[in-house]
Amino acid sequence: MATTGQEVRRHPAVQLLGRAGMVCYGLVHVLLAVLTAQVVLGDAGERTDQKGAVSSLAQTSLGPLLLWVVAIGLFAFAGWQLTMAVSGYGWVAKKRKRFYRKCGSVGRAITGTVIGIAAINYATGTSQKSGTEQSQTWTARVLALPFGQVLVGAVALFVLGLGVMVARKGVKKSFEDDLDMSELPDGSRGLVERLGRIGWIGKGASYVLIGILVAFAAVNADPSESGGMDKALHTLAAQPYGLFALAVIAFGFLGFGAYCFAAAKAHKG
């Protein structure tokens, strides 16, 4: 199975589509950075999550076409990530780290698929709940179960741990292990390194914020305190020094988007 997976992953068409999809994945984060910056500037009317970033494309003159292109790209990216999860990361020596890398690929495949479906829904005019509304509905259902608070608390700890792991990848620059720097233009390694660190740390911080909101919902048994990235960022904006922290996160999303553009060219695979 691993051999078959390697053959599929290394097929030129899979590589081309997957790397083009990573560009779309990076574009979503750049748009998310723009929406987050708008909150810093006082505009609280936009949804600051991945679906909100995709919906912003619908407001352009080529909105439906762009949404379909992004959707197809994200589905291709998700497929590429799944092949990486099956047979990729052979360059990672330690099995534990390789397992974490593969889990990360599965997570990105799921994220890419979810955002791709959202793009199609916007392109076809299908209404849908925001990430915060979906999170609150899910939290209310779990809280109604026996030991619901414990289950929601466990999810909060998982999201918090995920945020720390993502940020740690930026701090330790371990994302560089997955890149072939020789594929990048001369003199760009330092820039990619800085953008990668900023991007991974900023994205990890956003996950930590979501985990904190879910933790409050678990402690108080109140699903309205839960929420997705949109609520997490708007909640942060209302705190002392929140706008400064929000600006840092916006810069992080921008850095992660730029990192994805570089990784589309230089990611090992």
Backbone torsions as a table, in degrees:
resi	resn	phi	psi	omega
1	MET	NA	-40.1	-179.9
2	ALA	-63.6	-39.4	179.4
3	THR	-64.3	-43.1	177.6
4	THR	-62.4	-41.0	178.7
5	GLY	-61.8	-39.9	178.6
6	GLN	-65.2	-40.0	179.6
7	GLU	-64.1	-42.1	178.5
8	VAL	-65.6	-46.4	-177.0
9	ARG	-62.3	-36.4	-175.9
10	ARG	-88.8	-1.7	178.6
11	HIS	-63.0	133.3	-176.5
12	PRO	-53.5	-38.4	-178.8
13	ALA	-66.7	-41.2	178.6
14	VAL	-64.7	-43.2	178.5
15	GLN	-61.7	-45.4	-178.5
16	LEU	-63.3	-49.1	-178.4
17	LEU	-66.0	-41.6	-179.4
18	GLY	-63.7	-42.3	-179.0
19	ARG	-72.3	-35.0	173.9
20	ALA	-64.4	-37.3	177.1
21	GLY	-65.1	-34.6	177.4
22	MET	-64.6	-32.1	174.3
23	VAL	-62.6	-42.6	177.1
24	CYS	-63.3	-40.1	177.8
25	TYR	-62.1	-40.7	176.6
26	GLY	-66.3	-38.9	179.0
27	LEU	-60.4	-40.5	178.4
28	VAL	-58.8	-40.9	-179.5
29	HIS	-72.3	-33.0	175.0
30	VAL	-64.4	-44.0	177.1
31	LEU	-63.7	-37.3	177.5
32	LEU	-64.3	-37.0	176.1
33	ALA	-62.3	-40.9	179.3
34	VAL	-63.8	-44.3	179.8
35	LEU	-64.4	-40.1	178.4
36	THR	-65.2	-39.3	177.4
37	ALA	-63.5	-33.3	178.2
38	GLN	-65.3	-34.4	175.6
39	VAL	-65.0	-40.9	177.5
40	VAL	-59.4	-35.9	-178.5
41	LEU	-84.6	2.7	173.7
42	GLY	102.9	2.6	179.0
43	ASP	-94.7	105.9	-177.7
44	ALA	-101.4	12.7	-174.1
45	GLY	-86.2	-15.5	-176.9
46	GLU	-95.8	148.5	175.6
47	ARG	-79.4	119.8	-177.3
48	THR	-98.6	68.1	171.8
49	ASP	-144.5	179.9	-175.5
50	GLN	-60.7	-37.5	179.3
51	LYS	-68.6	-36.4	175.9
52	GLY	-64.4	-37.5	177.7
53	ALA	-63.0	-42.6	178.9
54	VAL	-66.3	-40.2	-177.9
55	SER	-64.0	-26.2	179.8
56	SER	-64.8	-24.7	177.0
57	LEU	-67.2	-29.8	-178.3
58	ALA	-66.1	-18.0	-177.0
59	GLN	-85.0	-3.9	179.6
60	THR	-89.7	166.9	-178.0
61	SER	-65.3	-28.2	179.1
62	LEU	-104.9	27.4	-173.1
63	GLY	-48.3	-60.1	-177.7
64	PRO	-58.2	-41.6	179.2
65	LEU	-63.6	-45.6	179.7
66	LEU	-62.6	-39.2	-179.9
67	LEU	-63.3	-41.2	178.2
68	TRP	-67.3	-39.9	178.2
69	VAL	-62.4	-45.7	179.8
70	VAL	-64.5	-41.7	-180.0
71	ALA	-60.3	-48.3	179.6
72	ILE	-62.4	-41.9	178.8
73	GLY	-62.2	-41.8	-179.5
74	LEU	-68.6	-35.7	176.0
75	PHE	-66.4	-39.0	176.8
76	ALA	-64.6	-41.1	177.3
77	PHE	-61.4	-42.4	179.3
78	ALA	-62.2	-42.2	178.5
79	GLY	-63.1	-41.9	178.7
80	TRP	-62.6	-42.2	179.3
81	GLN	-63.7	-35.5	178.0
82	LEU	-66.6	-38.9	176.7
83	THR	-66.1	-33.6	175.5
84	MET	-65.7	-37.9	179.9
85	ALA	-66.6	-32.3	-178.2
86	VAL	-79.4	-45.5	-170.4
87	SER	-137.5	10.9	-176.5
88	GLY	-92.3	-176.7	175.5
89	TYR	64.1	31.4	176.3
90	GLY	-64.8	-18.3	179.5
91	TRP	-79.0	-9.4	178.4
92	VAL	-87.3	117.0	-172.0
93	ALA	-71.2	-44.4	-175.2
94	LYS	-80.7	130.6	-177.6
95	LYS	-61.1	-39.2	-178.2
96	ARG	-63.0	-45.2	179.0
97	LYS	-66.5	-37.4	178.1
98	ARG	-63.8	-39.0	177.9
99	PHE	-62.8	-43.4	178.2
100	TYR	-62.3	-40.1	178.9
101	ARG	-61.7	-43.1	-179.0
102	LYS	-67.0	-38.0	175.9
103	CYS	-62.4	-39.4	176.9
104	GLY	-61.8	-38.7	178.0
105	SER	-65.0	-39.5	176.9
106	VAL	-62.4	-43.6	178.6
107	GLY	-61.4	-41.8	178.7
108	ARG	-68.6	-33.4	176.9
109	ALA	-63.8	-42.8	178.8
110	ILE	-65.1	-45.7	180.0
111	THR	-61.0	-45.9	179.4
112	GLY	-60.7	-39.8	179.2
113	THR	-65.9	-44.5	-179.1
114	VAL	-62.1	-45.0	-180.0
115	ILE	-68.0	-37.0	177.6
116	GLY	-62.1	-41.9	177.1
117	ILE	-63.5	-40.2	177.7
118	ALA	-61.9	-39.6	179.0
119	ALA	-62.0	-41.4	178.3
120	ILE	-65.4	-40.3	179.1
121	ASN	-61.3	-41.3	177.8
122	TYR	-68.3	-38.5	-179.4
123	ALA	-64.9	-33.2	-178.3
124	THR	-96.3	-0.2	177.7
125	GLY	78.7	18.6	179.1
126	THR	-81.2	124.4	179.4
127	SER	-74.4	152.9	179.5
128	GLN	-155.2	159.8	178.9
129	LYS	-73.8	153.5	174.1
130	SER	-72.9	166.6	177.8
131	GLY	-60.0	-37.5	179.8
132	THR	-66.7	-43.7	179.0
133	GLU	-62.6	-41.7	178.4
134	GLN	-64.7	-40.7	179.5
135	SER	-64.0	-42.7	-179.3
136	GLN	-67.5	-38.0	177.1
137	THR	-63.8	-46.0	178.4
138	TRP	-61.3	-44.5	-178.5
139	THR	-63.5	-41.0	179.5
140	ALA	-62.0	-40.7	179.7
141	ARG	-65.6	-42.3	-178.9
142	VAL	-69.4	-40.3	179.3
143	LEU	-62.4	-26.2	-179.9
144	ALA	-76.5	-12.5	-179.8
145	LEU	-81.2	159.0	171.4
146	PRO	-57.1	135.3	-177.3
147	PHE	59.6	29.5	-178.0
148	GLY	-59.3	-40.4	179.8
149	GLN	-62.6	-37.9	179.3
150	VAL	-65.7	-42.1	-179.4
151	LEU	-64.6	-44.0	178.7
152	VAL	-65.6	-37.8	177.1
153	GLY	-62.5	-37.9	178.6
154	ALA	-65.4	-39.4	177.2
155	VAL	-63.8	-40.9	178.7
156	ALA	-60.0	-44.0	179.0
157	LEU	-63.7	-38.8	178.6
158	PHE	-62.8	-46.3	-178.6
159	VAL	-65.3	-40.4	177.5
160	LEU	-61.6	-44.8	178.8
161	GLY	-63.0	-39.5	177.6
162	LEU	-62.0	-42.9	178.5
163	GLY	-60.7	-41.9	179.1
164	VAL	-64.8	-41.4	-179.7
165	MET	-65.3	-41.0	179.4
166	VAL	-64.6	-45.9	179.3
167	ALA	-64.0	-37.8	179.9
168	ARG	-62.4	-34.0	178.1
169	LYS	-62.2	-34.4	177.0
170	GLY	-74.8	-40.7	-179.1
171	VAL	-62.9	-44.3	-176.6
172	LYS	-87.0	-5.0	-180.0
173	LYS	59.2	28.6	-178.4
174	SER	-70.7	-14.9	176.6
175	PHE	-63.2	-22.6	179.6
176	GLU	-65.0	-25.3	-179.9
177	ASP	-62.3	-25.1	-176.4
178	ASP	-91.6	-0.1	-177.1
179	LEU	-111.4	142.7	171.8
180	ASP	-100.2	94.8	-173.0
181	MET	-62.1	-20.8	179.6
182	SER	-67.8	-16.5	179.2
183	GLU	-80.4	-13.4	-177.2
184	LEU	-90.7	156.7	177.2
185	PRO	-58.6	149.7	179.6
186	ASP	-57.2	136.9	176.3
187	GLY	83.9	0.6	-176.7
188	SER	-97.3	-5.4	-175.4
189	ARG	-60.6	-44.4	-178.9
190	GLY	-61.4	-40.2	179.7
191	LEU	-66.2	-44.4	179.1
192	VAL	-62.7	-40.0	178.3
193	GLU	-61.0	-45.8	-179.0
194	ARG	-67.4	-43.5	179.5
195	LEU	-64.4	-39.3	178.6
196	GLY	-63.0	-44.1	179.4
197	ARG	-62.6	-47.7	179.6
198	ILE	-60.9	-43.7	-176.2
199	GLY	-65.9	-48.6	-178.5
200	TRP	-66.9	-38.7	178.8
201	ILE	-67.0	-44.2	179.7
202	GLY	-63.3	-41.5	179.0
203	LYS	-67.1	-39.7	177.0
204	GLY	-61.7	-39.1	178.7
205	ALA	-62.8	-37.5	179.4
206	SER	-65.9	-37.7	176.9
207	TYR	-65.5	-39.6	178.4
208	VAL	-60.8	-40.6	177.9
209	LEU	-60.9	-44.7	178.7
210	ILE	-62.5	-41.9	178.3
211	GLY	-60.6	-38.5	178.8
212	ILE	-64.1	-42.9	178.5
213	LEU	-62.4	-43.2	178.7
214	VAL	-64.3	-36.8	178.1
215	ALA	-63.9	-41.9	176.3
216	PHE	-61.3	-40.6	178.7
217	ALA	-63.1	-37.4	179.4
218	ALA	-69.1	-44.6	-177.4
219	VAL	-65.5	-42.1	-176.0
220	ASN	-94.6	-1.4	-177.9
221	ALA	52.6	40.6	-176.7
222	ASP	-126.4	103.0	-177.9
223	PRO	-62.7	-21.7	-179.6
224	SER	-67.9	-17.5	178.8
225	GLU	-83.6	-12.6	177.3
226	SER	-78.8	175.3	178.5
227	GLY	165.7	165.3	177.5
228	GLY	-90.3	-159.5	-176.8
229	MET	-62.0	-35.8	-178.9
230	ASP	-58.2	-51.7	-179.1
231	LYS	-67.9	-38.0	-179.2
232	ALA	-59.2	-44.4	-177.7
233	LEU	-72.1	-38.4	177.8
234	HIS	-69.4	-34.6	175.5
235	THR	-64.5	-41.9	178.2
236	LEU	-62.3	-36.9	-178.2
237	ALA	-62.5	-25.9	-177.5
238	ALA	-86.1	-3.7	-177.0
239	GLN	-92.1	157.8	173.8
240	PRO	-57.7	133.6	-177.1
241	TYR	63.2	11.7	-178.2
242	GLY	-64.6	-37.5	-178.5
243	LEU	-65.6	-36.0	176.9
244	PHE	-64.5	-45.4	178.9
245	ALA	-63.1	-37.5	179.9
246	LEU	-66.1	-37.9	177.6
247	ALA	-63.7	-37.9	178.1
248	VAL	-64.3	-42.4	179.7
249	ILE	-66.5	-40.7	177.4
250	ALA	-58.8	-42.8	177.6
251	PHE	-64.1	-34.5	177.6
252	GLY	-65.1	-43.9	177.2
253	PHE	-61.0	-41.3	178.4
254	LEU	-62.5	-43.9	178.4
255	GLY	-63.0	-39.2	-179.8
256	PHE	-67.5	-39.5	177.2
257	GLY	-60.9	-44.9	178.7
258	ALA	-64.6	-38.2	176.9
259	TYR	-60.1	-41.3	179.0
260	CYS	-61.3	-37.1	177.9
261	PHE	-62.0	-42.7	178.8
262	ALA	-68.6	-41.6	-178.7
263	ALA	-65.9	-28.9	177.0
264	ALA	-59.3	-28.8	178.8
265	LYS	-91.4	-40.2	-167.0
266	ALA	-110.2	-2.1	-178.0
267	HIS	-64.5	134.3	177.8
268	LYS	-68.9	148.5	179.9
269	GLY	170.8	NA	NA
